[in-house]
Amino acid sequence: MFHRPPGTWRRLRRLIRHVPLINRTLAAYYCARDPETPLYARGAVFFAIAYFIMPFDLIPDFIPFVAHLDDAAVMLLAIRLVSHRITPVHQEYARRRLEAWTG
């Protein structure tokens, strides 16, 4: 059985605020969940999130320093595609979610 060291979740909650693009990614996620957002924009955001999670990338994740450049580029492109559709409501949902995660 897997055992996590004590304080793991506490450390993760502290670090999440320092993840690049976390605020924009969360706001884009809430934008994509909004039924008023066009299908192409919703698809772009969900594709970018799936690509980030997917274990197979254009640049393998085990290569130091450049491993996550393709993930960030895909996410930035999706965020740019929907940025004009992100409303203050989406931003507020993202802010609240981040606060809930980080305490």
Biotite code that builds the C-alpha atoms (Angstrom):
import biotite.structure as struc

atoms = struc.array([
    struc.Atom([0.000, 0.000, 0.000], chain_id="A", res_id=1, res_name="MET", atom_name="CA", element="C"),
    struc.Atom([1.232, 3.491, -0.837], chain_id="A", res_id=2, res_name="PHE", atom_name="CA", element="C"),
    struc.Atom([2.000, 5.730, 2.109], chain_id="A", res_id=3, res_name="HIS", atom_name="CA", element="C"),
    struc.Atom([2.504, 9.464, 1.683], chain_id="A", res_id=4, res_name="ARG", atom_name="CA", element="C"),
    struc.Atom([4.809, 11.357, 4.037], chain_id="A", res_id=5, res_name="PRO", atom_name="CA", element="C"),
    struc.Atom([3.136, 13.574, 6.646], chain_id="A", res_id=6, res_name="PRO", atom_name="CA", element="C"),
    struc.Atom([2.543, 17.132, 5.487], chain_id="A", res_id=7, res_name="GLY", atom_name="CA", element="C"),
    struc.Atom([2.461, 16.286, 1.764], chain_id="A", res_id=8, res_name="THR", atom_name="CA", element="C"),
    struc.Atom([-0.884, 17.963, 1.104], chain_id="A", res_id=9, res_name="TRP", atom_name="CA", element="C"),
    struc.Atom([0.100, 20.998, 3.144], chain_id="A", res_id=10, res_name="ARG", atom_name="CA", element="C"),
    struc.Atom([3.273, 21.432, 1.056], chain_id="A", res_id=11, res_name="ARG", atom_name="CA", element="C"),
    struc.Atom([1.363, 20.954, -2.188], chain_id="A", res_id=12, res_name="LEU", atom_name="CA", element="C"),
    struc.Atom([-1.203, 23.559, -1.167], chain_id="A", res_id=13, res_name="ARG", atom_name="CA", element="C"),
    struc.Atom([1.581, 26.058, -0.441], chain_id="A", res_id=14, res_name="ARG", atom_name="CA", element="C"),
    struc.Atom([3.304, 25.380, -3.766], chain_id="A", res_id=15, res_name="LEU", atom_name="CA", element="C"),
    struc.Atom([0.250, 25.508, -6.023], chain_id="A", res_id=16, res_name="ILE", atom_name="CA", element="C"),
    struc.Atom([0.174, 29.315, -5.989], chain_id="A", res_id=17, res_name="ARG", atom_name="CA", element="C"),
    struc.Atom([3.618, 29.296, -7.583], chain_id="A", res_id=18, res_name="HIS", atom_name="CA", element="C"),
    struc.Atom([2.614, 27.105, -10.530], chain_id="A", res_id=19, res_name="VAL", atom_name="CA", element="C"),
    struc.Atom([2.976, 29.223, -13.677], chain_id="A", res_id=20, res_name="PRO", atom_name="CA", element="C"),
    struc.Atom([-0.332, 30.073, -15.353], chain_id="A", res_id=21, res_name="LEU", atom_name="CA", element="C"),
    struc.Atom([-2.441, 28.574, -12.541], chain_id="A", res_id=22, res_name="ILE", atom_name="CA", element="C"),
    struc.Atom([-4.791, 31.580, -12.285], chain_id="A", res_id=23, res_name="ASN", atom_name="CA", element="C"),
    struc.Atom([-5.233, 31.869, -16.044], chain_id="A", res_id=24, res_name="ARG", atom_name="CA", element="C"),
    struc.Atom([-5.625, 28.116, -16.464], chain_id="A", res_id=25, res_name="THR", atom_name="CA", element="C"),
    struc.Atom([-8.319, 27.938, -13.799], chain_id="A", res_id=26, res_name="LEU", atom_name="CA", element="C"),
    struc.Atom([-10.156, 30.926, -15.296], chain_id="A", res_id=27, res_name="ALA", atom_name="CA", element="C"),
    struc.Atom([-9.939, 29.304, -18.752], chain_id="A", res_id=28, res_name="ALA", atom_name="CA", element="C"),
    struc.Atom([-11.267, 26.061, -17.270], chain_id="A", res_id=29, res_name="TYR", atom_name="CA", element="C"),
    struc.Atom([-14.286, 27.846, -15.814], chain_id="A", res_id=30, res_name="TYR", atom_name="CA", element="C"),
    struc.Atom([-14.759, 29.640, -19.116], chain_id="A", res_id=31, res_name="CYS", atom_name="CA", element="C"),
    struc.Atom([-14.753, 26.271, -20.913], chain_id="A", res_id=32, res_name="ALA", atom_name="CA", element="C"),
    struc.Atom([-17.363, 24.919, -18.512], chain_id="A", res_id=33, res_name="ARG", atom_name="CA", element="C"),
    struc.Atom([-19.630, 27.880, -19.257], chain_id="A", res_id=34, res_name="ASP", atom_name="CA", element="C"),
    struc.Atom([-22.364, 26.855, -21.739], chain_id="A", res_id=35, res_name="PRO", atom_name="CA", element="C"),
    struc.Atom([-22.180, 30.356, -23.261], chain_id="A", res_id=36, res_name="GLU", atom_name="CA", element="C"),
    struc.Atom([-18.616, 29.732, -24.445], chain_id="A", res_id=37, res_name="THR", atom_name="CA", element="C"),
    struc.Atom([-18.447, 28.578, -28.091], chain_id="A", res_id=38, res_name="PRO", atom_name="CA", element="C"),
    struc.Atom([-17.648, 24.937, -28.734], chain_id="A", res_id=39, res_name="LEU", atom_name="CA", element="C"),
    struc.Atom([-14.288, 25.663, -30.438], chain_id="A", res_id=40, res_name="TYR", atom_name="CA", element="C"),
    struc.Atom([-13.061, 27.580, -27.377], chain_id="A", res_id=41, res_name="ALA", atom_name="CA", element="C"),
    struc.Atom([-14.288, 24.930, -24.971], chain_id="A", res_id=42, res_name="ARG", atom_name="CA", element="C"),
    struc.Atom([-12.596, 22.234, -27.038], chain_id="A", res_id=43, res_name="GLY", atom_name="CA", element="C"),
    struc.Atom([-9.302, 24.148, -27.139], chain_id="A", res_id=44, res_name="ALA", atom_name="CA", element="C"),
    struc.Atom([-9.154, 24.476, -23.359], chain_id="A", res_id=45, res_name="VAL", atom_name="CA", element="C"),
    struc.Atom([-10.117, 20.874, -22.668], chain_id="A", res_id=46, res_name="PHE", atom_name="CA", element="C"),
    struc.Atom([-7.621, 19.663, -25.290], chain_id="A", res_id=47, res_name="PHE", atom_name="CA", element="C"),
    struc.Atom([-4.860, 21.731, -23.659], chain_id="A", res_id=48, res_name="ALA", atom_name="CA", element="C"),
    struc.Atom([-5.692, 20.336, -20.208], chain_id="A", res_id=49, res_name="ILE", atom_name="CA", element="C"),
    struc.Atom([-5.745, 16.785, -21.603], chain_id="A", res_id=50, res_name="ALA", atom_name="CA", element="C"),
    struc.Atom([-2.418, 17.365, -23.360], chain_id="A", res_id=51, res_name="TYR", atom_name="CA", element="C"),
    struc.Atom([-0.921, 18.598, -20.100], chain_id="A", res_id=52, res_name="PHE", atom_name="CA", element="C"),
    struc.Atom([-2.095, 15.453, -18.280], chain_id="A", res_id=53, res_name="ILE", atom_name="CA", element="C"),
    struc.Atom([-1.257, 13.033, -21.094], chain_id="A", res_id=54, res_name="MET", atom_name="CA", element="C"),
    struc.Atom([1.932, 11.032, -20.475], chain_id="A", res_id=55, res_name="PRO", atom_name="CA", element="C"),
    struc.Atom([3.005, 11.191, -24.139], chain_id="A", res_id=56, res_name="PHE", atom_name="CA", element="C"),
    struc.Atom([4.157, 14.570, -25.460], chain_id="A", res_id=57, res_name="ASP", atom_name="CA", element="C"),
    struc.Atom([6.076, 16.010, -28.365], chain_id="A", res_id=58, res_name="LEU", atom_name="CA", element="C"),
    struc.Atom([8.906, 16.609, -25.892], chain_id="A", res_id=59, res_name="ILE", atom_name="CA", element="C"),
    struc.Atom([9.117, 13.758, -23.333], chain_id="A", res_id=60, res_name="PRO", atom_name="CA", element="C"),
    struc.Atom([8.644, 14.907, -19.742], chain_id="A", res_id=61, res_name="ASP", atom_name="CA", element="C"),
    struc.Atom([11.827, 13.246, -18.506], chain_id="A", res_id=62, res_name="PHE", atom_name="CA", element="C"),
    struc.Atom([14.087, 15.656, -20.445], chain_id="A", res_id=63, res_name="ILE", atom_name="CA", element="C"),
    struc.Atom([15.317, 18.312, -17.991], chain_id="A", res_id=64, res_name="PRO", atom_name="CA", element="C"),
    struc.Atom([14.551, 22.022, -18.488], chain_id="A", res_id=65, res_name="PHE", atom_name="CA", element="C"),
    struc.Atom([12.618, 21.693, -21.768], chain_id="A", res_id=66, res_name="VAL", atom_name="CA", element="C"),
    struc.Atom([10.261, 18.901, -20.741], chain_id="A", res_id=67, res_name="ALA", atom_name="CA", element="C"),
    struc.Atom([7.231, 21.065, -20.099], chain_id="A", res_id=68, res_name="HIS", atom_name="CA", element="C"),
    struc.Atom([7.763, 23.713, -22.764], chain_id="A", res_id=69, res_name="LEU", atom_name="CA", element="C"),
    struc.Atom([5.358, 22.030, -25.169], chain_id="A", res_id=70, res_name="ASP", atom_name="CA", element="C"),
    struc.Atom([2.737, 21.681, -22.404], chain_id="A", res_id=71, res_name="ASP", atom_name="CA", element="C"),
    struc.Atom([3.053, 25.366, -21.540], chain_id="A", res_id=72, res_name="ALA", atom_name="CA", element="C"),
    struc.Atom([2.925, 26.376, -25.209], chain_id="A", res_id=73, res_name="ALA", atom_name="CA", element="C"),
    struc.Atom([-0.288, 24.411, -25.798], chain_id="A", res_id=74, res_name="VAL", atom_name="CA", element="C"),
    struc.Atom([-1.849, 25.850, -22.633], chain_id="A", res_id=75, res_name="MET", atom_name="CA", element="C"),
    struc.Atom([-0.827, 29.403, -23.550], chain_id="A", res_id=76, res_name="LEU", atom_name="CA", element="C"),
    struc.Atom([-2.294, 28.990, -27.020], chain_id="A", res_id=77, res_name="LEU", atom_name="CA", element="C"),
    struc.Atom([-5.605, 27.756, -25.585], chain_id="A", res_id=78, res_name="ALA", atom_name="CA", element="C"),
    struc.Atom([-5.695, 30.570, -23.029], chain_id="A", res_id=79, res_name="ILE", atom_name="CA", element="C"),
    struc.Atom([-4.981, 33.108, -25.751], chain_id="A", res_id=80, res_name="ARG", atom_name="CA", element="C"),
    struc.Atom([-7.783, 31.640, -27.842], chain_id="A", res_id=81, res_name="LEU", atom_name="CA", element="C"),
    struc.Atom([-10.355, 32.080, -25.046], chain_id="A", res_id=82, res_name="VAL", atom_name="CA", element="C"),
    struc.Atom([-8.909, 35.085, -23.201], chain_id="A", res_id=83, res_name="SER", atom_name="CA", element="C"),
    struc.Atom([-11.452, 37.497, -24.678], chain_id="A", res_id=84, res_name="HIS", atom_name="CA", element="C"),
    struc.Atom([-14.238, 35.213, -23.426], chain_id="A", res_id=85, res_name="ARG", atom_name="CA", element="C"),
    struc.Atom([-13.000, 34.947, -19.835], chain_id="A", res_id=86, res_name="ILE", atom_name="CA", element="C"),
    struc.Atom([-15.337, 37.051, -17.728], chain_id="A", res_id=87, res_name="THR", atom_name="CA", element="C"),
    struc.Atom([-14.892, 38.497, -14.244], chain_id="A", res_id=88, res_name="PRO", atom_name="CA", element="C"),
    struc.Atom([-17.180, 35.698, -13.039], chain_id="A", res_id=89, res_name="VAL", atom_name="CA", element="C"),
    struc.Atom([-14.764, 33.059, -14.399], chain_id="A", res_id=90, res_name="HIS", atom_name="CA", element="C"),
    struc.Atom([-11.870, 34.888, -12.771], chain_id="A", res_id=91, res_name="GLN", atom_name="CA", element="C"),
    struc.Atom([-13.725, 35.004, -9.453], chain_id="A", res_id=92, res_name="GLU", atom_name="CA", element="C"),
    struc.Atom([-14.446, 31.252, -9.611], chain_id="A", res_id=93, res_name="TYR", atom_name="CA", element="C"),
    struc.Atom([-10.739, 30.651, -10.280], chain_id="A", res_id=94, res_name="ALA", atom_name="CA", element="C"),
    struc.Atom([-9.717, 32.892, -7.393], chain_id="A", res_id=95, res_name="ARG", atom_name="CA", element="C"),
    struc.Atom([-12.094, 31.112, -5.016], chain_id="A", res_id=96, res_name="ARG", atom_name="CA", element="C"),
    struc.Atom([-10.914, 27.665, -6.115], chain_id="A", res_id=97, res_name="ARG", atom_name="CA", element="C"),
    struc.Atom([-7.285, 28.653, -5.624], chain_id="A", res_id=98, res_name="LEU", atom_name="CA", element="C"),
    struc.Atom([-8.077, 30.011, -2.166], chain_id="A", res_id=99, res_name="GLU", atom_name="CA", element="C"),
    struc.Atom([-9.923, 26.805, -1.283], chain_id="A", res_id=100, res_name="ALA", atom_name="CA", element="C"),
    struc.Atom([-6.913, 24.750, -2.360], chain_id="A", res_id=101, res_name="TRP", atom_name="CA", element="C"),
    struc.Atom([-4.341, 26.896, -0.598], chain_id="A", res_id=102, res_name="THR", atom_name="CA", element="C"),
    struc.Atom([-6.294, 27.817, 2.525], chain_id="A", res_id=103, res_name="GLY", atom_name="CA", element="C"),
])
